């Protein structure tokens, strides 16, 4: 069960917005075509396709994954779609508003003003891992929500970091100070993995953090190095 929003959150450092769950990854046996939480594969759009481009190179960004957006009881389901640039082992998104990281919301979401959207029919690469000969191998994982151990939560409160790689909600485990401030609210975190991980994202040994606007209609994503 993915977390539902609580009232009263005031900014990205307020843990009241969403109760935390860990994102467990299970490799997909076949292509995931339902609008569910996943990393990799092809986006399952809730509205028309909307593939962002790198404003620097004009190339399509890589599709990283889709995460259900928290909505209230009775509200229409919504999804956040994350796209990041990649070049020479570097993952884009250190600046959450330079267009190299785009988090799109559907249905009814706002396209960020800094995003460059491709023409109709544009598609790009999806999340990948490196194979034995450094070839890029597409990967796809279903995301299964599971509780975060209490011991890890206590460790976070005491030391400001913990050993949970990918998670939704709660207080963010910031390796460095976030560059997205209130009234944006923390949404989810993805770990840097390295060349031998189940997928490749280079966040400078840190992590990437997603945020939602107060109305849940616009997203941001940026990463902080360790």
Short mmCIF file of the C-alpha atoms (twelve columns), coordinates in Angstrom:
data_MODEL
# 
_entry.id   MODEL 
# 
loop_
_atom_site.group_PDB 
_atom_site.id 
_atom_site.type_symbol 
_atom_site.label_atom_id 
_atom_site.label_alt_id 
_atom_site.label_comp_id 
_atom_site.label_asym_id 
_atom_site.label_seq_id 
_atom_site.Cartn_x 
_atom_site.Cartn_y 
_atom_site.Cartn_z 
_atom_site.pdbx_PDB_model_num 
ATOM 1   C CA . UNK A 1   0.000   0.000   0.000   1 
ATOM 2   C CA . UNK A 2   1.483   3.336   -1.044  1 
ATOM 3   C CA . UNK A 3   1.271   6.232   1.426   1 
ATOM 4   C CA . UNK A 4   -1.610  8.687   1.410   1 
ATOM 5   C CA . UNK A 5   -1.106  12.405  2.119   1 
ATOM 6   C CA . UNK A 6   -1.601  13.962  5.513   1 
ATOM 7   C CA . UNK A 7   -2.624  17.545  6.161   1 
ATOM 8   C CA . UNK A 8   -0.351  20.124  7.730   1 
ATOM 9   C CA . UNK A 9   2.945   19.710  5.891   1 
ATOM 10  C CA . UNK A 10  4.711   23.025  5.379   1 
ATOM 11  C CA . UNK A 11  7.794   22.217  3.290   1 
ATOM 12  C CA . UNK A 12  10.331  19.634  2.098   1 
ATOM 13  C CA . UNK A 13  11.711  18.995  5.595   1 
ATOM 14  C CA . UNK A 14  8.310   18.272  7.152   1 
ATOM 15  C CA . UNK A 15  7.844   14.515  7.616   1 
ATOM 16  C CA . UNK A 16  4.104   14.953  8.177   1 
ATOM 17  C CA . UNK A 17  3.219   15.023  4.473   1 
ATOM 18  C CA . UNK A 18  3.592   11.281  3.740   1 
ATOM 19  C CA . UNK A 19  4.294   8.303   5.992   1 
ATOM 20  C CA . UNK A 20  7.475   6.616   4.785   1 
ATOM 21  C CA . UNK A 21  7.580   3.325   2.883   1 
ATOM 22  C CA . UNK A 22  10.572  1.594   1.331   1 
ATOM 23  C CA . UNK A 23  10.492  0.881   -2.396  1 
ATOM 24  C CA . UNK A 24  11.295  -2.796  -2.813  1 
ATOM 25  C CA . UNK A 25  12.341  -3.659  -6.376  1 
ATOM 26  C CA . UNK A 26  11.258  -6.868  -8.092  1 
ATOM 27  C CA . UNK A 27  12.516  -7.517  -11.604 1 
ATOM 28  C CA . UNK A 28  9.625   -7.637  -14.043 1 
ATOM 29  C CA . UNK A 29  9.107   -10.980 -15.794 1 
ATOM 30  C CA . UNK A 30  7.464   -9.189  -18.731 1 
ATOM 31  C CA . UNK A 31  6.825   -5.601  -19.785 1 
ATOM 32  C CA . UNK A 32  4.709   -3.711  -17.249 1 
ATOM 33  C CA . UNK A 33  1.849   -2.042  -19.110 1 
ATOM 34  C CA . UNK A 34  -0.400  -1.075  -16.173 1 
ATOM 35  C CA . UNK A 35  -0.278  2.363   -14.494 1 
ATOM 36  C CA . UNK A 36  1.564   1.085   -11.415 1 
ATOM 37  C CA . UNK A 37  4.769   2.025   -9.599  1 
ATOM 38  C CA . UNK A 38  7.874   0.879   -11.444 1 
ATOM 39  C CA . UNK A 39  11.405  1.751   -12.511 1 
ATOM 40  C CA . UNK A 40  12.425  1.336   -16.148 1 
ATOM 41  C CA . UNK A 41  10.515  -0.015  -19.110 1 
ATOM 42  C CA . UNK A 42  8.195   2.294   -21.017 1 
ATOM 43  C CA . UNK A 43  6.044   4.969   -19.369 1 
ATOM 44  C CA . UNK A 44  2.373   4.049   -19.005 1 
ATOM 45  C CA . UNK A 45  0.786   7.428   -19.618 1 
ATOM 46  C CA . UNK A 46  -2.484  8.496   -18.007 1 
ATOM 47  C CA . UNK A 47  -2.838  11.227  -20.630 1 
ATOM 48  C CA . UNK A 48  -1.125  11.713  -23.979 1 
ATOM 49  C CA . UNK A 49  2.607   10.904  -24.269 1 
ATOM 50  C CA . UNK A 50  4.831   13.826  -23.276 1 
ATOM 51  C CA . UNK A 51  8.542   12.992  -23.622 1 
ATOM 52  C CA . UNK A 52  11.031  15.658  -22.447 1 
ATOM 53  C CA . UNK A 53  14.240  16.567  -24.266 1 
ATOM 54  C CA . UNK A 54  17.553  17.821  -22.950 1 
ATOM 55  C CA . UNK A 55  17.542  21.595  -23.579 1 
ATOM 56  C CA . UNK A 56  21.336  21.387  -23.953 1 
ATOM 57  C CA . UNK A 57  21.616  18.582  -26.540 1 
ATOM 58  C CA . UNK A 58  18.058  18.220  -27.879 1 
ATOM 59  C CA . UNK A 59  18.202  14.470  -27.195 1 
ATOM 60  C CA . UNK A 60  15.316  12.692  -25.420 1 
ATOM 61  C CA . UNK A 61  15.856  12.274  -21.699 1 
ATOM 62  C CA . UNK A 62  15.942  8.743   -20.269 1 
ATOM 63  C CA . UNK A 63  12.728  7.478   -18.685 1 
ATOM 64  C CA . UNK A 64  13.634  6.428   -15.130 1 
ATOM 65  C CA . UNK A 65  10.306  5.380   -13.666 1 
ATOM 66  C CA . UNK A 66  6.782   6.224   -12.576 1 
ATOM 67  C CA . UNK A 67  5.482   6.648   -9.024  1 
ATOM 68  C CA . UNK A 68  1.823   7.149   -7.995  1 
ATOM 69  C CA . UNK A 69  1.197   10.663  -6.746  1 
ATOM 70  C CA . UNK A 70  -0.483  10.802  -3.317  1 
ATOM 71  C CA . UNK A 71  -4.107  11.895  -3.670  1 
ATOM 72  C CA . UNK A 72  -6.983  12.254  -1.255  1 
ATOM 73  C CA . UNK A 73  -9.858  9.784   -0.815  1 
ATOM 74  C CA . UNK A 74  -12.065 9.705   -3.895  1 
ATOM 75  C CA . UNK A 75  -9.624  11.727  -6.020  1 
ATOM 76  C CA . UNK A 76  -8.613  10.598  -9.490  1 
ATOM 77  C CA . UNK A 77  -5.406  8.481   -9.522  1 
ATOM 78  C CA . UNK A 78  -2.312  10.387  -10.635 1 
ATOM 79  C CA . UNK A 79  1.219   9.453   -11.635 1 
ATOM 80  C CA . UNK A 80  4.635   11.135  -11.597 1 
ATOM 81  C CA . UNK A 81  7.013   10.302  -14.467 1 
ATOM 82  C CA . UNK A 82  10.738  10.902  -13.970 1 
ATOM 83  C CA . UNK A 83  13.122  11.647  -16.864 1 
ATOM 84  C CA . UNK A 84  16.868  12.339  -16.553 1 
ATOM 85  C CA . UNK A 85  19.646  13.085  -19.011 1 
ATOM 86  C CA . UNK A 86  22.700  10.866  -19.368 1 
ATOM 87  C CA . UNK A 87  26.095  11.553  -20.931 1 
ATOM 88  C CA . UNK A 88  29.482  9.880   -20.332 1 
ATOM 89  C CA . UNK A 89  28.473  8.196   -17.065 1 
ATOM 90  C CA . UNK A 90  26.918  11.427  -15.775 1 
ATOM 91  C CA . UNK A 91  23.248  11.532  -14.759 1 
ATOM 92  C CA . UNK A 92  21.580  14.923  -15.098 1 
ATOM 93  C CA . UNK A 93  19.586  16.641  -12.410 1 
ATOM 94  C CA . UNK A 94  22.018  18.280  -10.017 1 
ATOM 95  C CA . UNK A 95  20.163  21.516  -10.744 1 
ATOM 96  C CA . UNK A 96  16.436  20.721  -10.453 1 
ATOM 97  C CA . UNK A 97  15.472  23.523  -12.849 1 
ATOM 98  C CA . UNK A 98  17.971  23.256  -15.711 1 
ATOM 99  C CA . UNK A 99  15.776  20.898  -17.749 1 
ATOM 100 C CA . UNK A 100 18.114  17.896  -17.433 1 
ATOM 101 C CA . UNK A 101 15.716  16.396  -14.867 1 
ATOM 102 C CA . UNK A 102 11.964  16.552  -15.469 1 
ATOM 103 C CA . UNK A 103 9.243   15.137  -13.217 1 
ATOM 104 C CA . UNK A 104 5.890   15.209  -15.029 1 
ATOM 105 C CA . UNK A 105 2.475   14.745  -13.392 1 
ATOM 106 C CA . UNK A 106 -0.584  13.240  -15.105 1 
ATOM 107 C CA . UNK A 107 -3.472  13.767  -15.377 1 
ATOM 108 C CA . UNK A 108 -3.952  17.509  -15.183 1 
ATOM 109 C CA . UNK A 109 -0.395  18.348  -14.184 1 
ATOM 110 C CA . UNK A 110 1.588   21.433  -15.182 1 
ATOM 111 C CA . UNK A 111 4.621   21.068  -17.407 1 
ATOM 112 C CA . UNK A 112 7.474   22.968  -15.708 1 
ATOM 113 C CA . UNK A 113 8.471   26.127  -17.536 1 
ATOM 114 C CA . UNK A 114 12.075  24.957  -17.871 1 
ATOM 115 C CA . UNK A 115 11.104  21.622  -19.510 1 
ATOM 116 C CA . UNK A 116 11.597  21.082  -23.249 1 
ATOM 117 C CA . UNK A 117 8.984   18.648  -24.606 1 
ATOM 118 C CA . UNK A 118 9.542   16.675  -27.799 1 
ATOM 119 C CA . UNK A 119 7.174   16.632  -30.744 1 
ATOM 120 C CA . UNK A 120 4.409   14.046  -31.023 1 
ATOM 121 C CA . UNK A 121 5.814   10.544  -31.278 1 
ATOM 122 C CA . UNK A 122 9.093   11.343  -29.480 1 
ATOM 123 C CA . UNK A 123 10.448  8.445   -27.437 1 
ATOM 124 C CA . UNK A 124 13.771  7.770   -25.783 1 
ATOM 125 C CA . UNK A 125 15.778  5.263   -23.847 1 
ATOM 126 C CA . UNK A 126 14.631  3.840   -20.526 1 
ATOM 127 C CA . UNK A 127 16.531  3.029   -17.332 1 
ATOM 128 C CA . UNK A 128 19.459  0.694   -17.934 1 
ATOM 129 C CA . UNK A 129 22.218  -1.258  -16.237 1 
ATOM 130 C CA . UNK A 130 25.714  -1.931  -17.568 1 
ATOM 131 C CA . UNK A 131 26.373  -5.456  -18.836 1 
ATOM 132 C CA . UNK A 132 29.592  -7.454  -18.644 1 
ATOM 133 C CA . UNK A 133 31.108  -5.601  -21.595 1 
ATOM 134 C CA . UNK A 134 29.755  -2.196  -20.543 1 
ATOM 135 C CA . UNK A 135 26.799  -2.447  -22.905 1 
ATOM 136 C CA . UNK A 136 23.633  -0.635  -21.789 1 
ATOM 137 C CA . UNK A 137 21.011  -3.242  -20.897 1 
ATOM 138 C CA . UNK A 138 17.405  -1.998  -20.444 1 
ATOM 139 C CA . UNK A 139 15.899  -2.984  -17.085 1 
ATOM 140 C CA . UNK A 140 12.434  -2.874  -15.558 1 
ATOM 141 C CA . UNK A 141 11.379  -3.368  -11.935 1 
ATOM 142 C CA . UNK A 142 8.030   -3.419  -10.216 1 
ATOM 143 C CA . UNK A 143 8.014   -1.366  -7.013  1 
ATOM 144 C CA . UNK A 144 6.558   -2.994  -3.907  1 
ATOM 145 C CA . UNK A 145 5.909   -0.816  -0.862  1 
ATOM 146 C CA . UNK A 146 7.138   -2.209  2.459   1 
ATOM 147 C CA . UNK A 147 7.631   -0.748  5.948   1 
ATOM 148 C CA . UNK A 148 10.934  0.854   6.913   1 
ATOM 149 C CA . UNK A 149 12.426  -0.868  10.007  1 
ATOM 150 C CA . UNK A 150 12.068  1.161   13.199  1 
ATOM 151 C CA . UNK A 151 15.813  0.876   13.809  1 
ATOM 152 C CA . UNK A 152 16.494  2.668   10.532  1 
ATOM 153 C CA . UNK A 153 14.060  5.458   11.421  1 
ATOM 154 C CA . UNK A 154 15.806  5.926   14.778  1 
ATOM 155 C CA . UNK A 155 19.171  6.013   13.028  1 
ATOM 156 C CA . UNK A 156 17.899  8.732   10.695  1 
ATOM 157 C CA . UNK A 157 16.683  10.855  13.599  1 
ATOM 158 C CA . UNK A 158 20.026  10.525  15.394  1 
ATOM 159 C CA . UNK A 159 22.516  10.759  12.524  1 
ATOM 160 C CA . UNK A 160 20.472  12.351  9.684   1 
ATOM 161 C CA . UNK A 161 21.038  9.407   7.329   1 
ATOM 162 C CA . UNK A 162 20.093  5.739   7.148   1 
ATOM 163 C CA . UNK A 163 20.600  2.635   4.980   1 
ATOM 164 C CA . UNK A 164 17.329  2.656   3.041   1 
ATOM 165 C CA . UNK A 165 18.119  3.117   -0.643  1 
ATOM 166 C CA . UNK A 166 14.785  3.996   -2.298  1 
ATOM 167 C CA . UNK A 167 11.795  5.296   -0.381  1 
ATOM 168 C CA . UNK A 168 8.644   7.392   -0.537  1 
ATOM 169 C CA . UNK A 169 7.596   9.889   2.128   1 
ATOM 170 C CA . UNK A 170 8.824   10.654  5.607   1 
ATOM 171 C CA . UNK A 171 11.756  12.939  6.345   1 
ATOM 172 C CA . UNK A 172 14.349  13.001  3.560   1 
ATOM 173 C CA . UNK A 173 17.797  11.550  4.216   1 
ATOM 174 C CA . UNK A 174 19.752  14.529  2.911   1 
ATOM 175 C CA . UNK A 175 23.431  13.952  2.193   1 
ATOM 176 C CA . UNK A 176 23.654  17.688  1.541   1 
ATOM 177 C CA . UNK A 177 21.183  20.530  1.841   1 
ATOM 178 C CA . UNK A 178 18.354  20.316  -0.663  1 
ATOM 179 C CA . UNK A 179 18.062  23.018  -3.301  1 
ATOM 180 C CA . UNK A 180 14.249  22.763  -3.371  1 
ATOM 181 C CA . UNK A 181 12.649  24.739  -0.572  1 
ATOM 182 C CA . UNK A 182 9.176   25.312  0.906   1 
ATOM 183 C CA . UNK A 183 6.387   25.231  -0.101  1 
ATOM 184 C CA . UNK A 184 7.556   22.228  -2.168  1 
ATOM 185 C CA . UNK A 185 7.179   18.932  -0.299  1 
ATOM 186 C CA . UNK A 186 9.438   15.901  -0.339  1 
ATOM 187 C CA . UNK A 187 8.005   13.002  -2.360  1 
ATOM 188 C CA . UNK A 188 10.543  10.190  -2.918  1 
ATOM 189 C CA . UNK A 189 14.265  9.365   -3.032  1 
ATOM 190 C CA . UNK A 190 16.331  7.185   -5.363  1 
ATOM 191 C CA . UNK A 191 19.817  5.901   -4.630  1 
ATOM 192 C CA . UNK A 192 22.992  6.235   -6.638  1 
ATOM 193 C CA . UNK A 193 23.970  2.712   -7.694  1 
ATOM 194 C CA . UNK A 194 27.258  2.566   -9.588  1 
ATOM 195 C CA . UNK A 195 28.329  0.495   -12.591 1 
ATOM 196 C CA . UNK A 196 27.474  -2.885  -11.038 1 
ATOM 197 C CA . UNK A 197 24.077  -2.024  -9.568  1 
ATOM 198 C CA . UNK A 198 20.716  -3.385  -10.702 1 
ATOM 199 C CA . UNK A 199 20.298  -0.077  -12.557 1 
ATOM 200 C CA . UNK A 200 22.650  2.821   -13.258 1 
ATOM 201 C CA . UNK A 201 22.149  6.293   -11.815 1 
ATOM 202 C CA . UNK A 202 25.126  8.472   -10.990 1 
ATOM 203 C CA . UNK A 203 24.325  10.879  -8.167  1 
ATOM 204 C CA . UNK A 204 27.895  11.397  -6.997  1 
ATOM 205 C CA . UNK A 205 27.530  8.703   -4.305  1 
ATOM 206 C CA . UNK A 206 24.551  10.622  -2.952  1 
ATOM 207 C CA . UNK A 207 20.856  10.364  -3.784  1 
ATOM 208 C CA . UNK A 208 18.190  11.950  -5.950  1 
ATOM 209 C CA . UNK A 209 15.146  13.617  -4.394  1 
ATOM 210 C CA . UNK A 210 11.708  14.299  -5.865  1 
ATOM 211 C CA . UNK A 211 9.319   17.015  -4.700  1 
ATOM 212 C CA . UNK A 212 5.722   18.019  -5.358  1 
ATOM 213 C CA . UNK A 213 4.141   21.451  -5.413  1 
ATOM 214 C CA . UNK A 214 1.531   22.060  -2.685  1 
ATOM 215 C CA . UNK A 215 -1.310  21.279  -5.121  1 
ATOM 216 C CA . UNK A 216 0.426   18.122  -6.374  1 
ATOM 217 C CA . UNK A 217 0.319   19.256  -10.017 1 
ATOM 218 C CA . UNK A 218 4.003   19.982  -10.651 1 
ATOM 219 C CA . UNK A 219 7.211   18.135  -9.808  1 
ATOM 220 C CA . UNK A 220 10.902  18.780  -9.250  1 
ATOM 221 C CA . UNK A 221 13.848  16.407  -9.024  1 
ATOM 222 C CA . UNK A 222 17.422  17.125  -8.026  1 
ATOM 223 C CA . UNK A 223 20.340  15.192  -6.615  1 
ATOM 224 C CA . UNK A 224 22.905  15.857  -3.926  1 
ATOM 225 C CA . UNK A 225 26.381  14.273  -3.844  1 
ATOM 226 C CA . UNK A 226 27.641  12.568  -0.713  1 
# 
